[in-house]
Amino acid sequence: MAQRTLACVACHGKEGRAASDGYYPRIAGKPAGYLYHQLLNFRDNRRHYGLMTQMVDPLSDTYLMEIAQYFAALDLPYPAPQPAKESAAVLRRGQQLVSQGDPIRQIPACAQCHGTALTGVAPNIPGLLGLPRDYLNAQLGAWRTGQRRAHAPDCMGDVARKLPPEDVSAVTAWLAAQPLPADTHAVAALPAPLPGAKAIVCGSAPTP
């Protein structure tokens, strides 16, 4: 499989550790279900990037799952984060949205779905740490404009459209500056809901 995925690491970096330009994300160690769903989304035009679509278009669901499982099994260290350049007030706002959300605007905390440690929840929810700020900004922008979609109900699209640009900037600035915890693996279950938080229902692709 390492030989078969050489086209993947050409953009995503050696062993899927991420490229240095900030736009191709790390895929090593991401939950297999999440990686599988994203390959399907590129193939089925819920995500738009021509090179990815061309690569995965001829591949079967089962083969896409094999690729996802291969990268998910790679247990590799993360680099240190880049220091934040934003003000303390912006970073505080980002941390608040990530850990508590904004109940007035009905924006859930990122940690409500991505785990208290923000390392993801197996099998389908990715971690948010260890990703470049440019990539995080680009993806939230894609969710807001519909360039990135998921199976209905598209919960991330709903959340992203509620975030004003200044809050998107605060969230991504804070996330990109955080170090990874000692255990970087996705956890097995969602955290307990915050007091007063509404349950979030997200669409998901069937597993082959």
Rosetta silent file (secondary structure, phi, psi, omega in degrees, C-alpha in Angstrom):
SEQUENCE: MAQRTLACVACHGKEGRAASDGYYPRIAGKPAGYLYHQLLNFRDNRRHYGLMTQMVDPLSDTYLMEIAQYFAALDLPYPAPQPAKESAAVLRRGQQLVSQGDPIRQIPACAQCHGTALTGVAPNIPGLLGLPRDYLNAQLGAWRTGQRRAHAPDCMGDVARKLPPEDVSAVTAWLAAQPLPADTHAVAALPAPLPGAKAIVCGSAPTP
SCORE:     score description
SCORE:     0.000 S_00000001
   1 L     0.000  -31.510  177.457    0.000    0.000    0.000 S_00000001
   2 L   -60.059  -39.027  177.536    2.926    2.368    0.594 S_00000001
   3 L   -68.362  -39.032 -176.719    3.819    1.987   -3.074 S_00000001
   4 L   -71.347  -20.852 -176.699    0.215    2.471   -4.183 S_00000001
   5 L  -103.198   17.931  177.996   -0.156    5.691   -2.218 S_00000001
   6 H   -59.294  -33.746  177.360    2.906    7.480   -3.587 S_00000001
   7 H   -64.490  -31.856  179.789    0.554    9.842   -5.415 S_00000001
   8 H   -68.677  -47.708 -174.475   -1.002   10.761   -2.055 S_00000001
   9 H   -74.898  -13.650  174.816    2.249   11.590   -0.298 S_00000001
  10 H   -59.243  -33.543  177.462    3.428   13.693   -3.244 S_00000001
  11 H  -103.088  -39.188 -173.751    1.062   16.396   -1.922 S_00000001
  12 H   -86.717    4.108  176.115    0.360   15.345    1.662 S_00000001
  13 L    88.086  161.980 -179.329    4.015   14.955    2.572 S_00000001
  14 H   -51.957  125.983  179.946    6.165   11.970    3.475 S_00000001
  15 H    59.139   21.309  179.545    3.994    9.285    5.107 S_00000001
  16 H    72.030   25.292 -176.256    1.074   11.719    5.016 S_00000001
  17 L   -80.063   -6.963 -179.840    2.611   13.965    7.664 S_00000001
  18 L   104.157  145.304  176.678    1.481   17.155    5.805 S_00000001
  19 L   -84.565  165.431 -174.315    3.213   19.381    3.310 S_00000001
  20 L   -83.890   -8.085 -174.375    5.081   22.506    4.340 S_00000001
  21 L   -82.759   -9.395  176.160    2.945   24.966    2.355 S_00000001
  22 L    89.462   -0.689 -177.230    0.043   24.932    4.805 S_00000001
  23 L  -112.295  -23.005  177.787   -2.665   23.849    2.367 S_00000001
  24 L   -98.821  117.654 -170.625   -2.301   20.073    2.145 S_00000001
  25 L   -79.086  161.645  169.983   -3.354   18.611    5.487 S_00000001
  26 L   -66.578  134.405  174.300   -1.834   15.806    7.501 S_00000001
  27 L  -117.399  -14.779  177.571   -3.656   12.541    6.864 S_00000001
  28 L   -63.392  127.793  175.715   -1.442   10.196    8.901 S_00000001
  29 L    82.660   -3.023  176.061   -3.262    9.009   12.002 S_00000001
  30 L   -69.836  150.658  179.452   -6.627   10.538   11.120 S_00000001
  31 L   -56.229  138.125 -175.342   -9.614    8.254   11.895 S_00000001
  32 H   -59.987  -40.644 -179.966  -10.188    5.782    9.084 S_00000001
  33 H   -62.069  -39.430  178.050  -13.888    6.586    8.788 S_00000001
  34 H   -63.933  -49.049  179.771  -13.137   10.279    8.367 S_00000001
  35 H   -59.868  -42.096  179.223  -10.523    9.687    5.676 S_00000001
  36 H   -60.965  -45.793 -179.976  -12.844    7.293    3.868 S_00000001
  37 H   -60.974  -39.202 -178.286  -15.702    9.810    3.898 S_00000001
  38 H   -70.160  -36.962  174.219  -13.465   12.536    2.485 S_00000001
  39 H   -61.523  -41.708  175.722  -12.261   10.303   -0.357 S_00000001
  40 H   -63.080  -41.755 -178.005  -15.897    9.590   -1.157 S_00000001
  41 H   -63.343  -39.615  175.427  -16.734   13.281   -0.959 S_00000001
  42 H   -65.463  -44.552 -177.625  -14.021   14.149   -3.482 S_00000001
  43 H   -65.151  -36.354 -173.824  -15.101   11.347   -5.791 S_00000001
  44 L  -100.647   14.415  171.940  -18.787   12.242   -5.540 S_00000001
  45 L    67.920   27.675  168.378  -18.306   16.038   -5.834 S_00000001
  46 L   -88.578  -20.471  168.715  -19.198   17.050   -2.306 S_00000001
  47 E  -120.851  146.621 -171.738  -15.653   18.422   -2.051 S_00000001
  48 L  -120.014  105.760  169.364  -14.075   20.238   -4.977 S_00000001
  49 L  -156.890  110.108 -168.426  -10.438   19.798   -5.929 S_00000001
  50 H   -55.245  -41.222 -177.888   -9.865   18.546   -9.451 S_00000001
  51 H   -63.474  -43.118  178.680   -6.646   16.640   -8.806 S_00000001
  52 H   -64.656  -42.561 -179.236   -8.162   14.677   -5.920 S_00000001
  53 H   -61.592  -43.403  179.004  -11.297   13.909   -7.907 S_00000001
  54 H   -62.438  -37.029 -177.615   -9.291   12.581  -10.845 S_00000001
  55 H   -69.679  -40.471 -172.630   -7.233   10.357   -8.568 S_00000001
  56 H   -96.666  -11.217 -175.334  -10.114    8.743   -6.702 S_00000001
  57 L   -54.592  -41.970 -177.583  -12.776    8.709   -9.435 S_00000001
  58 L   -83.959    1.015 -171.473  -11.951    5.197  -10.754 S_00000001
  59 L   -94.101  144.004 -179.178  -11.550    3.620   -7.310 S_00000001
  60 L   -77.753  163.663  176.528  -14.132    1.450   -5.581 S_00000001
  61 H   -57.174  -43.264 -177.136  -15.552    2.111   -2.125 S_00000001
  62 H   -64.393  -40.978  179.803  -13.642   -0.864   -0.753 S_00000001
  63 H   -68.623  -37.296  176.053  -10.336    0.310   -2.173 S_00000001
  64 H   -62.269  -37.964  176.792  -10.887    3.812   -0.801 S_00000001
  65 H   -65.939  -36.805  177.253  -11.442    2.263    2.610 S_00000001
  66 H   -62.985  -41.398  176.306   -8.167    0.356    2.291 S_00000001
  67 H   -61.996  -45.797 -179.474   -6.345    3.624    1.585 S_00000001
  68 H   -60.721  -43.315 -179.111   -8.057    5.258    4.556 S_00000001
  69 H   -66.620  -34.442  178.797   -7.143    2.397    6.871 S_00000001
  70 H   -62.847  -51.084 -178.310   -3.525    2.495    5.738 S_00000001
  71 H   -69.903  -33.757  179.101   -3.060    6.174    6.590 S_00000001
  72 H   -62.583  -30.831 -176.508   -5.114    5.889    9.774 S_00000001
  73 L   -80.431   -8.974 -179.665   -2.730    3.218   11.076 S_00000001
  74 L   -77.010  115.889 -176.280    0.363    5.454   10.713 S_00000001
  75 L  -107.675   91.976 -171.074    1.337    6.531   14.230 S_00000001
  76 L  -126.184  149.456 -179.055    3.831    9.348   13.700 S_00000001
  77 L   -68.106  156.453  177.086    4.893   12.364   15.779 S_00000001
  78 L   -99.963  149.333  173.816    3.580   15.848   15.082 S_00000001
  79 L   -74.000  163.411  175.965    5.772   18.927   14.627 S_00000001
  80 L   -68.558  145.816  179.355    5.645   21.753   17.133 S_00000001
  81 L   -71.568  158.136  173.952    3.017   24.412   16.345 S_00000001
  82 L   -78.960  141.314  179.425    3.922   27.833   15.041 S_00000001
  83 L   -63.508  144.348  179.965    3.570   30.638   17.632 S_00000001
  84 L   -73.916  145.141  178.305    0.425   32.726   17.309 S_00000001
  85 L  -106.491   -3.081 -175.979    0.739   36.308   16.035 S_00000001
  86 L   -83.466  166.964 -179.868   -2.739   37.443   17.086 S_00000001
  87 L   -70.854  161.969  178.459   -3.625   39.482   20.157 S_00000001
  88 H   -61.254  -35.295 -179.649   -4.452   37.883   23.478 S_00000001
  89 H   -65.394  -41.628  178.447   -8.085   39.000   23.085 S_00000001
  90 H   -63.915  -43.102 -179.168   -8.427   37.221   19.729 S_00000001
  91 H   -66.716  -36.088  176.730   -6.909   34.044   21.143 S_00000001
  92 H   -63.554  -41.307  178.258   -9.236   34.163   24.167 S_00000001
  93 H   -63.761  -42.176  177.730  -12.220   34.425   21.830 S_00000001
  94 H   -61.193  -45.301  179.135  -10.933   31.490   19.816 S_00000001
  95 H   -62.638  -39.566  179.211  -10.459   29.362   22.913 S_00000001
  96 H   -61.467  -45.867 -179.424  -13.941   30.269   24.143 S_00000001
  97 H   -65.676  -39.845 -179.094  -15.566   29.189   20.878 S_00000001
  98 H   -66.343  -43.607 -172.842  -13.558   25.985   20.731 S_00000001
  99 H   -93.193  -27.007 -174.794  -14.231   24.920   24.315 S_00000001
 100 L  -124.364  -19.706 -175.078  -17.642   26.502   25.078 S_00000001
 101 L    74.771 -162.793  178.127  -19.198   27.644   21.797 S_00000001
 102 E  -137.959   91.985 -175.246  -21.552   30.609   21.649 S_00000001
 103 H   -58.897  -33.426 -178.018  -25.004   29.670   23.000 S_00000001
 104 H   -62.217  -40.364  179.250  -26.559   33.002   21.983 S_00000001
 105 H   -90.977    2.891 -178.477  -25.749   32.326   18.328 S_00000001
 106 L    59.182   40.359  175.423  -26.422   28.595   18.741 S_00000001
 107 E  -100.129  116.762 -179.482  -22.817   27.798   17.807 S_00000001
 108 L   -73.586  157.348  174.119  -21.691   24.552   19.472 S_00000001
 109 L   -66.727  141.200  174.956  -18.233   24.153   20.956 S_00000001
 110 H   -56.733  -37.805 -177.548  -15.737   22.489   18.613 S_00000001
 111 H   -65.571  -19.351 -179.383  -14.891   20.164   21.503 S_00000001
 112 H   -62.437  -33.151  179.591  -18.489   18.928   21.592 S_00000001
 113 H  -108.203  -35.934 -173.006  -17.851   16.879   18.430 S_00000001
 114 H   -90.795    4.045  176.698  -14.071   16.778   18.012 S_00000001
 115 L    93.612  149.032 -177.966  -13.382   15.651   21.582 S_00000001
 116 L   -58.735  -37.554  178.717  -12.249   17.468   24.694 S_00000001
 117 L   -84.306   -4.729  178.575   -8.595   17.003   23.692 S_00000001
 118 L    63.699   26.392  177.811   -9.472   18.014   20.092 S_00000001
 119 L  -100.788    6.427  177.624   -7.768   14.889   18.732 S_00000001
 120 E    97.362  167.734  178.677  -10.950   13.534   17.119 S_00000001
 121 E  -131.009  121.384 -179.339  -13.473   10.815   17.912 S_00000001
 122 L   -68.973  145.864    3.410  -13.255    7.415   16.229 S_00000001
 123 L   -99.429   -4.151 -164.582  -14.241    6.358   13.695 S_00000001
 124 L  -120.022   -4.993 -173.459  -15.496    9.397   11.765 S_00000001
 125 E  -112.228  125.111 -175.321  -14.539   12.709   13.425 S_00000001
 126 E   -81.260  160.061  169.379  -11.079   14.215   12.813 S_00000001
 127 L   -75.353  159.161 -179.184   -8.819   15.999   15.236 S_00000001
 128 L  -110.173   -8.643 -179.498   -8.359   19.748   14.871 S_00000001
 129 L   -90.313  158.120  179.172   -4.847   20.102   16.279 S_00000001
 130 L    78.114   14.546  178.761   -1.671   19.830   14.242 S_00000001
 131 L  -111.005  141.371  179.645   -3.258   21.506   11.205 S_00000001
 132 L   -67.213  149.991 -178.655   -1.922   24.716    9.611 S_00000001
 133 H   -62.925  -38.489  179.433   -3.988   27.841   10.043 S_00000001
 134 H   -59.058  -40.244  179.902   -4.198   28.414    6.272 S_00000001
 135 H   -67.784  -44.880  179.275   -5.757   24.990    5.843 S_00000001
 136 H   -60.055  -44.306  177.927   -8.246   25.521    8.684 S_00000001
 137 H   -60.729  -44.051 -178.177   -9.269   28.892    7.249 S_00000001
 138 H   -63.239  -40.070 -177.463   -9.683   27.423    3.781 S_00000001
 139 H   -72.156  -41.726  176.932  -11.866   24.568    5.002 S_00000001
 140 H   -64.200  -37.224  175.114  -14.164   26.716    7.136 S_00000001
 141 H   -62.879  -39.994  178.879  -14.485   29.055    4.170 S_00000001
 142 H   -66.464  -38.247  175.837  -15.365   26.112    1.939 S_00000001
 143 H   -63.112  -42.498 -176.938  -18.027   24.947    4.397 S_00000001
 144 H   -62.819  -38.182 -173.904  -19.480   28.481    4.516 S_00000001
 145 H   -95.000   -3.695 -179.361  -19.758   28.796    0.734 S_00000001
 146 L    84.681    4.829  175.412  -20.861   25.229   -0.018 S_00000001
 147 L   -70.968  -21.175  173.380  -17.617   24.308   -1.791 S_00000001
 148 E  -123.284  128.091 -179.024  -17.266   21.588    0.824 S_00000001
 149 L  -136.781  168.530  176.290  -20.298   19.529    1.792 S_00000001
 150 L  -135.723  175.409  174.315  -21.131   16.289    3.536 S_00000001
 151 L   -60.323  142.902  178.866  -24.033   13.872    3.578 S_00000001
 152 L   -67.956  144.486   -3.988  -27.171   15.482    4.989 S_00000001
 153 L   -75.821  131.724 -174.288  -27.631   16.722    7.604 S_00000001
 154 L   -85.929   84.460 -172.510  -24.471   18.743    6.927 S_00000001
 155 H   -66.820  -37.854 -179.113  -23.692   19.844   10.465 S_00000001
 156 H   -67.768  -36.637  175.631  -20.320   21.452    9.722 S_00000001
 157 H   -60.869  -42.049  178.702  -21.843   23.551    6.961 S_00000001
 158 H   -62.307  -45.024 -178.664  -24.490   24.766    9.402 S_00000001
 159 H   -65.146  -46.530 -175.968  -21.899   25.630   12.056 S_00000001
 160 H   -62.049  -36.102 -178.767  -19.526   27.383    9.644 S_00000001
 161 H   -71.897  -17.264  176.860  -22.281   29.597    8.250 S_00000001
 162 H   -85.586  -13.498 -176.877  -23.070   30.849   11.752 S_00000001
 163 L   -88.237  118.937  172.455  -19.473   31.966   12.344 S_00000001
 164 L   -68.597  159.106 -175.872  -18.709   35.570   11.322 S_00000001
 165 H   -53.523  -38.189 -178.698  -15.280   36.053    9.694 S_00000001
 166 H   -66.163  -31.638  176.801  -13.719   37.450   12.857 S_00000001
 167 H   -75.874  -35.558  173.836  -14.723   34.330   14.796 S_00000001
 168 H   -58.046  -46.111 -179.510  -13.373   32.051   12.070 S_00000001
 169 H   -62.500  -40.744 -179.239  -10.065   33.907   12.369 S_00000001
 170 H   -66.577  -44.047 -179.153  -10.051   33.615   16.157 S_00000001
 171 H   -62.658  -48.010 -176.290  -10.813   29.878   16.138 S_00000001
 172 H   -69.212  -34.454  177.465   -8.175   29.010   13.555 S_00000001
 173 H   -62.805  -45.032 -178.109   -5.539   31.204   15.218 S_00000001
 174 H   -68.600  -45.724 -178.377   -6.046   29.482   18.566 S_00000001
 175 H   -60.676  -45.777 -174.889   -6.225   25.938   17.148 S_00000001
 176 H   -66.611  -20.672 -177.282   -3.109   26.291   14.997 S_00000001
 177 L   -92.334   -3.346 -174.217   -1.063   27.517   17.970 S_00000001
 178 L   -87.652  136.954  174.244   -1.904   24.612   20.293 S_00000001
 179 L   -74.012  157.334  176.322    0.566   21.797   20.993 S_00000001
 180 L   -78.113  144.640  174.766   -0.572   18.214   20.656 S_00000001
 181 L   -69.561  170.645 -179.907   -1.286   16.283   23.867 S_00000001
 182 L   -58.896  -39.467  177.029    0.862   13.293   24.810 S_00000001
 183 L  -102.426  108.668 -175.506   -1.805   10.975   23.397 S_00000001
 184 L   -93.294    2.237 -175.714   -2.668   12.184   19.911 S_00000001
 185 L   -76.171  151.582  172.957   -5.084    9.361   19.060 S_00000001
 186 L   -63.349  143.496  178.944   -8.789    9.885   18.478 S_00000001
 187 E   -84.186  168.816 -171.767  -10.883    8.952   21.500 S_00000001
 188 L   -86.783  -19.170 -174.624  -13.533    6.246   21.419 S_00000001
 189 L  -146.988  153.869  176.709  -16.608    8.265   22.402 S_00000001
 190 L   -64.705  149.575  175.683  -17.993   11.782   22.320 S_00000001
 191 L   -70.171  164.014  175.330  -17.642   13.846   25.502 S_00000001
 192 L   -62.655  141.040 -179.083  -20.644   14.501   27.699 S_00000001
 193 L   -61.911  147.452  174.316  -22.690   17.411   26.319 S_00000001
 194 L   -67.222  152.573  178.794  -22.136   20.832   27.839 S_00000001
 195 L   -54.932  126.485  178.428  -24.976   22.095   30.055 S_00000001
 196 L    81.385   -3.069 -178.184  -27.780   23.334   27.821 S_00000001
 197 L   -75.379  142.482  177.701  -26.080   22.179   24.611 S_00000001
 198 L   -87.085  146.599  176.244  -28.260   20.724   21.882 S_00000001
 199 L   -65.594  143.434 -179.628  -27.471   17.373   20.327 S_00000001
 200 L  -110.893  128.173  178.815  -25.860   17.607   16.890 S_00000001
 201 L  -110.847  124.404 -177.957  -26.869   15.180   14.157 S_00000001
 202 L  -120.774  143.211  176.802  -24.442   14.770   11.255 S_00000001
 203 L   -73.403  155.838 -177.483  -24.820   12.810    8.046 S_00000001
 204 L  -149.495  145.725  176.517  -22.451    9.951    7.314 S_00000001
 205 L   -79.071  148.607  176.292  -21.586    7.688    4.400 S_00000001
 206 L   -67.763  145.042  178.184  -22.188    3.939    4.736 S_00000001
 207 L   -87.651  133.379 -179.597  -19.098    1.838    5.446 S_00000001
 208 L   -70.274    0.000    0.000  -18.355   -0.869    2.878 S_00000001
